[in-house]
Amino acid sequence: MNTLIAPDKFKGSLSAWQVAENIALGIRDVIPNAQIEITPVADGGEGTAEVICSARGGEWVTCRAHGPLGNPIEARYVWLAENASAVMEMSEAAGLRALKNGVRDVVRANTFGVGEMLLDGAKRGAREII
């Protein structure tokens, strides 16, 4: 039996890879000789960079940036050396995970840190930023 496992993440709990691996474990419990192909997918939101990194053989790089309320953070993005591309997720610098101690202030929040990520990618020599 050939089986393709192509899930998205379970937001807040498991990455797309973790979901796929757990589904594969369940299938192998029932059908030990199953031929399984794991191909995680993403919807363009959180987790997309991880899927692209795995599929294309990229590497995670970090840069200094500012979170939504101006706090210093280490943001990360995927670098694809083969074609000098950077794959970024806004949530790294502007999402809830970038908030210090979970403090929220929609009046002061901004996306300045996303610009810092873009600048870092450009300085690294990115010909394309996704």
N, CA, C and O of each residue as an XYZ file, in Angstrom:
520
protein
N       0.834     -1.171      0.000
C       0.000      0.000      0.000
C       0.884      1.242      0.000
O       1.778      1.374      0.836
N       0.631      2.155     -0.945
C       1.334      3.424     -1.013
C       0.467      4.497     -0.371
O      -0.726      4.604     -0.656
N       1.086      5.291      0.503
C       0.348      6.325      1.217
C       1.132      7.628      1.191
O       2.322      7.656      1.503
N       0.459      8.695      0.817
C       1.038     10.032      0.881
C       0.461     10.729      2.099
O      -0.756     10.803      2.266
N       1.339     11.237      2.946
C       0.913     12.004      4.114
C       1.348     13.440      3.872
O       2.544     13.723      3.804
N       0.385     14.350      3.739
C       0.682     15.748      3.401
C      -0.143     16.691      4.275
O      -1.053     17.356      3.780
N       0.169     16.754      5.576
C      -0.606     17.620      6.465
C      -0.009     19.016      6.605
O       1.156     19.248      6.281
N      -0.822     19.925      7.089
C      -0.367     21.237      7.552
C      -0.101     21.084      9.053
O      -0.327     20.015      9.618
N       0.367     22.125      9.679
C       0.614     22.108     11.121
C      -0.702     22.020     11.894
O      -1.774     22.270     11.345
N      -0.608     21.667     13.150
C      -1.722     21.798     14.085
C      -1.330     22.991     14.948
O      -0.610     22.846     15.936
N      -1.810     24.165     14.565
C      -1.357     25.417     15.169
C      -1.374     25.358     16.694
O      -2.356     24.962     17.322
N      -0.261     25.763     17.247
C      -0.142     25.809     18.691
C       0.261     24.502     19.340
O       0.469     24.451     20.552
N       0.375     23.427     18.538
C       0.747     22.159     19.164
C       1.815     21.387     18.393
O       2.817     20.982     18.984
N       1.630     21.173     17.096
C       2.573     20.364     16.331
C       2.905     21.016     14.992
O       2.043     21.614     14.349
N       4.168     20.891     14.582
C       4.557     21.354     13.250
C       4.016     20.373     12.214
O       3.575     19.276     12.558
N       4.053     20.771     10.953
C       3.583     19.888      9.880
C       4.376     18.581      9.869
O       3.803     17.514      9.647
N       5.690     18.654     10.106
C       6.517     17.441     10.147
C       6.104     16.540     11.296
O       6.012     15.323     11.134
N       5.853     17.136     12.465
C       5.446     16.331     13.617
C       4.104     15.649     13.369
O       3.918     14.484     13.723
N       3.170     16.377     12.760
C       1.873     15.786     12.431
C       2.076     14.605     11.487
O       1.529     13.524     11.708
N       2.865     14.817     10.433
C       3.099     13.761      9.441
C       3.750     12.532     10.071
O       3.346     11.403      9.794
N       4.748     12.748     10.910
C       5.436     11.622     11.542
C       4.498     10.827     12.445
O       4.577      9.599     12.492
N       3.617     11.513     13.158
C       2.666     10.813     14.028
C       1.624     10.040     13.230
O       1.236      8.938     13.619
N       1.171     10.607     12.122
C       0.244      9.880     11.248
C       0.932      8.627     10.708
O       0.338      7.549     10.666
N       2.190      8.782     10.296
C       2.944      7.633      9.773
C       3.081      6.535     10.828
O       2.955      5.353     10.507
N       3.336      6.911     12.072
C       3.429      5.915     13.146
C       2.125      5.139     13.287
O       2.134      3.920     13.458
N       1.004      5.855     13.214
C      -0.297      5.200     13.310
C      -0.545      4.238     12.163
O      -1.048      3.134     12.372
N      -0.195      4.650     10.955
C      -0.375      3.774      9.790
C       0.501      2.537      9.924
O       0.053      1.421      9.659
N       1.755      2.736     10.336
C       2.676      1.591     10.457
C       2.248      0.615     11.553
O       2.570     -0.571     11.485
N       1.524      1.106     12.564
C       0.991      0.194     13.584
C      -0.011     -0.785     12.977
O      -0.079     -1.949     13.373
N      -0.787     -0.293     12.008
C      -1.839     -1.110     11.399
C      -1.336     -1.842     10.154
O      -1.701     -2.992      9.909
N      -0.488     -1.157      9.367
C       0.029     -1.730      8.119
C       1.560     -1.601      8.143
O       2.107     -0.656      7.573
N       2.246     -2.534      8.792
C       3.695     -2.422      8.980
C       4.512     -2.265      7.699
O       5.559     -1.619      7.723
N       4.065     -2.833      6.590
C       4.848     -2.753      5.351
C       4.355     -1.655      4.411
O       4.670     -1.676      3.222
N       3.598     -0.710      4.924
C       3.092      0.393      4.090
C       4.256      1.216      3.546
O       5.221      1.488      4.259
N       4.158      1.607      2.282
C       5.124      2.513      1.662
C       4.598      3.927      1.899
O       3.564      4.308      1.350
N       5.298      4.693      2.705
C       4.802      6.006      3.116
C       5.715      7.104      2.602
O       6.934      7.045      2.770
N       5.122      8.093      1.982
C       5.823      9.303      1.533
C       5.309     10.448      2.394
O       4.105     10.702      2.449
N       6.225     11.137      3.066
C       5.846     12.273      3.908
C       6.211     13.561      3.186
O       7.372     13.787      2.843
N       5.214     14.397      2.962
C       5.404     15.681      2.293
C       4.574     16.742      3.011
O       3.448     17.020      2.598
N       5.111     17.342      4.085
C       4.350     18.362      4.792
C       4.038     19.546      3.878
O       4.806     19.858      2.968
N       2.925     20.188      4.127
C       2.515     21.353      3.353
C       2.261     22.514      4.304
O       2.260     22.340      5.523
N       2.047     23.683      3.747
C       1.757     24.866      4.554
C       0.809     25.763      3.781
O       0.713     25.690      2.556
N       0.117     26.605      4.520
C      -0.882     27.478      3.901
C      -0.371     28.898      3.660
O      -1.148     29.783      3.299
N       0.917     29.118      3.855
C       1.480     30.446      3.654
C       1.649     31.220      4.946
O       2.256     32.291      4.943
N       1.132     30.711      6.040
C       1.264     31.355      7.346
C       2.399     30.734      8.136
O       3.381     30.254      7.572
N       2.247     30.752      9.453
C       3.262     30.162     10.315
C       3.526     28.717      9.912
O       2.604     27.957      9.616
N       4.792     28.360      9.908
C       5.181     27.006      9.531
C       5.607     26.865      8.081
O       6.204     25.856      7.705
N       5.308     27.866      7.262
C       5.659     27.795      5.843
C       7.173     27.755      5.650
O       7.673     26.975      4.840
N       7.904     28.587      6.387
C       9.361     28.605      6.245
C       9.963     27.255      6.615
O      10.903     26.795      5.967
N       9.430     26.621      7.649
C       9.936     25.308      8.059
C       9.741     24.270      6.960
O      10.638     23.473      6.686
N       8.572     24.281      6.336
C       8.292     23.324      5.261
C       9.222     23.576      4.076
O       9.769     22.633      3.505
N       9.401     24.838      3.706
C      10.288     25.172      2.586
C      11.729     24.799      2.924
O      12.453     24.281      2.073
N      12.142     25.056      4.150
C      13.501     24.711      4.575
C      13.752     23.217      4.421
O      14.792     22.807      3.905
N      12.811     22.417      4.863
C      12.961     20.962      4.766
C      12.951     20.484      3.318
O      13.736     19.617      2.935
N      12.060     21.056      2.526
C      11.919     20.612      1.135
C      13.088     21.042      0.261
O      13.467     20.330     -0.669
N      13.660     22.203      0.557
C      14.698     22.766     -0.316
C      16.104     22.683      0.264
O      17.065     23.089     -0.390
N      16.238     22.170      1.469
C      17.569     22.050      2.058
C      18.161     23.368      2.498
O      19.365     23.588      2.360
N      17.334     24.242      3.022
C      17.818     25.531      3.501
C      18.392     25.446      4.901
O      18.469     24.371      5.496
N      18.792     26.593      5.414
C      19.300     26.663      6.780
C      18.648     27.843      7.493
O      18.336     28.861      6.874
N      18.446     27.697      8.794
C      17.883     28.777      9.595
C      18.995     29.742      9.970
O      20.068     29.324     10.405
N      18.739     31.028      9.803
C      19.662     32.066     10.247
C      18.897     32.994     11.184
O      17.672     33.092     11.114
N      19.625     33.665     12.051
C      18.981     34.597     12.976
C      19.500     36.000     12.742
O      20.597     36.207     12.225
N      18.686     36.947     13.135
C      19.092     38.341     13.054
C      18.488     39.087     14.237
O      17.471     38.682     14.800
N      19.126     40.162     14.590
C      18.588     41.011     15.645
C      17.485     41.863     15.057
O      17.607     42.407     13.960
N      16.417     41.965     15.805
C      15.280     42.775     15.359
C      14.551     43.266     16.601
O      14.978     43.027     17.730
N      13.456     43.948     16.370
C      12.623     44.422     17.472
C      11.248     43.797     17.353
O      10.686     43.686     16.263
N      10.716     43.390     18.497
C       9.377     42.820     18.538
C       8.327     43.902     18.340
O       8.670     45.070     18.161
N       7.070     43.532     18.368
C       5.975     44.463     18.089
C       5.931     45.676     19.023
O       5.417     46.731     18.652
N       6.474     45.520     20.241
C       6.455     46.630     21.198
C       7.842     47.217     21.422
O       8.075     47.906     22.415
N       8.763     46.944     20.501
C      10.090     47.545     20.554
C      11.122     46.779     21.353
O      12.265     47.224     21.456
N      10.757     45.646     21.920
C      11.720     44.862     22.684
C      12.685     44.149     21.737
O      12.270     43.642     20.695
N      13.984     44.108     22.099
C      14.958     43.416     21.253
C      14.669     41.910     21.220
O      14.376     41.303     22.250
N      14.755     41.322     20.032
C      14.513     39.887     19.863
C      15.522     39.314     18.874
O      16.207     40.053     18.167
N      15.600     38.009     18.837
C      16.331     37.285     17.799
C      15.267     36.692     16.883
O      14.556     35.767     17.273
N      15.159     37.215     15.684
C      14.211     36.681     14.701
C      14.974     35.703     13.815
O      16.189     35.818     13.658
N      14.268     34.756     13.246
C      14.938     33.791     12.375
C      14.196     33.690     11.051
O      12.999     33.961     10.960
N      14.938     33.293     10.035
C      14.353     33.041      8.724
C      15.193     31.991      8.019
O      16.289     31.650      8.465
N      14.673     31.488      6.928
C      15.361     30.431      6.185
C      16.195     31.050      5.068
O      15.728     31.921      4.335
N      17.424     30.589      4.954
C      18.317     31.013      3.875
C      18.507     29.844      2.919
O      18.911     28.752      3.320
N      18.206     30.095      1.640
C      18.404     29.093      0.589
C      19.610     29.536     -0.239
O      19.486     30.365     -1.141
N      20.763     28.978      0.076
C      22.013     29.404     -0.556
C      22.031     29.150     -2.056
O      22.618     29.929     -2.807
N      21.392     28.063     -2.504
C      21.452     27.684     -3.920
C      20.975     28.780     -4.856
O      21.453     28.882     -5.986
N      20.036     29.603     -4.399
C      19.562     30.699     -5.257
C      19.496     32.026     -4.515
O      18.776     32.937     -4.923
N      20.247     32.132     -3.426
C      20.320     33.357     -2.626
C      18.935     33.916     -2.315
O      18.627     35.066     -2.626
N      18.111     33.077     -1.696
C      16.751     33.479     -1.331
C      16.563     33.399      0.175
O      17.144     32.545      0.844
N      15.745     34.298      0.695
C      15.372     34.288      2.108
C      13.872     34.041      2.198
O      13.089     34.646      1.465
N      13.480     33.155      3.096
C      12.066     32.862      3.317
C      11.741     33.320      4.733
O      12.273     32.787      5.707
N      10.863     34.312      4.834
C      10.568     34.931      6.127
C       9.096     34.824      6.483
O       8.222     34.809      5.617
N       8.851     34.751      7.783
C       7.493     34.792      8.304
C       7.376     36.038      9.177
O       8.179     36.239     10.088
N       6.392     36.860      8.905
C       6.186     38.077      9.687
C       6.050     37.784     11.174
O       6.456     38.594     12.007
N       5.489     36.644     11.506
C       5.241     36.321     12.910
C       6.526     36.247     13.730
O       6.479     36.369     14.954
N       7.675     36.048     13.078
C       8.940     36.011     13.811
C       9.215     37.331     14.522
O       9.750     37.333     15.631
N       8.858     38.451     13.900
C       9.127     39.758     14.499
C       7.866     40.508     14.903
O       7.931     41.427     15.720
N       6.733     40.135     14.349
C       5.516     40.901     14.630
C       4.395     40.055     15.222
O       3.300     40.565     15.461
N       4.648     38.792     15.458
C       3.604     37.904     15.968
C       3.590     37.821     17.483
O       4.408     38.441     18.163
N       2.659     37.054     17.994
C       2.500     36.911     19.440
C       3.743     36.348     20.109
O       4.047     36.710     21.246
N       4.471     35.465     19.420
C       5.668     34.873     20.024
C       6.765     35.909     20.266
O       7.669     35.675     21.068
N       6.695     37.049     19.582
C       7.712     38.083     19.737
C       7.382     39.063     20.860
O       8.165     39.972     21.137
N       6.248     38.890     21.500
C       5.872     39.769     22.608
C       6.603     39.357     23.878
O       6.742     38.169     24.171
N       7.060     40.340     24.616
C       7.760     40.071     25.865
C       6.732     39.815     26.963
O       5.864     40.651     27.215
N       6.831     38.677     27.602
C       5.930     38.295     28.696
C       4.458     38.325     28.302
O       3.591     38.466     29.165
N       4.168     38.195     27.026
C       2.780     38.152     26.578
C       2.033     39.467     26.675
O       0.813     39.498     26.511
N       2.747     40.561     26.940
C       2.108     41.872     27.066
C       1.615     42.319     25.697
O       2.362     42.280     24.719
N       0.366     42.739     25.629
C      -0.221     43.181     24.360
C      -0.634     44.644     24.464
O      -1.196     45.076     25.471
N      -0.348     45.390     23.413
C      -0.738     46.801     23.354
C      -0.930     47.149     21.882
O       0.023     47.529     21.201
N      -2.155     47.019     21.394
C      -2.419     47.212     19.968
C      -2.188     48.641     19.506
O      -1.988     48.875     18.314
N      -2.210     49.593     20.414
C      -1.977     50.986     20.026
C      -0.504     51.208     19.699
O      -0.187     51.959     18.776
N       0.402     50.570     20.439
C       1.838     50.758     20.230
C       2.467     49.711     19.310
O       3.564     49.930     18.796
N       1.811     48.606     19.100
C       2.410     47.515     18.324
C       2.694     47.947     16.886
O       1.939     48.713     16.287
N       3.812     47.432     16.346
C       4.190     47.787     14.975
C       4.952     46.632     14.333
O       5.231     45.619     14.973
N       5.275     46.803     13.082
C       5.990     45.770     12.322
C       7.402     46.214     11.934
O       7.956     45.722     10.951
N       7.980     47.130     12.688
C       9.323     47.621     12.417
C      10.325     46.466     12.315
O      11.211     46.480     11.460
N      10.178     45.476     13.187
C      11.092     44.330     13.191
C      11.066     43.535     11.897
O      12.070     42.933     11.518
N       9.930     43.528     11.218
C       9.848     42.838      9.922
C      10.768     43.543      8.927
O      11.460     42.893      8.144
N      10.770     44.858      8.962
C      11.681     45.625      8.109
C      13.135     45.314      8.421
O      13.967     45.247      7.517
N      13.441     45.125      9.699
C      14.810     44.762     10.082
C      15.182     43.384      9.537
O      16.320     43.161      9.123
N      14.233     42.477      9.537
C      14.485     41.156      8.946
C      14.747     41.286      7.448
O      15.679     40.677      6.923
N      13.930     42.076      6.765
C      14.108     42.282      5.322
C      15.480     42.883      5.029
O      16.161     42.466      4.091
N      15.880     43.862      5.834
C      17.185     44.489      5.656
C      18.307     43.468      5.862
O      19.286     43.465      5.116
N      18.169     42.610      6.864
C      19.179     41.585      7.104
C      19.300     40.645      5.902
O      20.404     40.291      5.490
N      18.162     40.250      5.351
C      18.185     39.391      4.166
C      18.866     40.069      2.988
O      19.638     39.442      2.262
N      18.576     41.352      2.799
C      19.197     42.102      1.704
C      20.704     42.214      1.909
O      21.474     42.060      0.961
N      21.130     42.482      3.146
C      22.565     42.580      3.438
C      23.268     41.236      3.245
O      24.449     41.195      2.901
N      22.557     40.160      3.462
C      23.113     38.818      3.265
C      23.288     38.521      1.778
O      24.003     37.590      1.410
N      22.636     39.312      0.920
C      22.768     39.128     -0.523
C      21.583     38.459     -1.184
O      21.700     37.930     -2.290
N      20.442     38.478     -0.514
C      19.255     37.829     -1.084
C      18.863     38.485     -2.403
O      18.735     39.706     -2.497
N      18.679     37.652     -3.409
C      18.150     38.136     -4.689
C      16.635     38.058     -4.692
O      15.962     38.701     -5.499
N      16.108     37.253     -3.767
C      14.662     37.089     -3.652
C      14.328     36.909     -2.173
O      14.991     36.152     -1.464
N      13.296     37.612     -1.719
C      12.810     37.454     -0.350
C      11.346     37.068     -0.430
O      10.522     37.785     -0.998
N      11.048     35.926      0.149
C       9.683     35.399      0.128
C       9.098     35.557      1.510
O       7.949     35.182      1.740
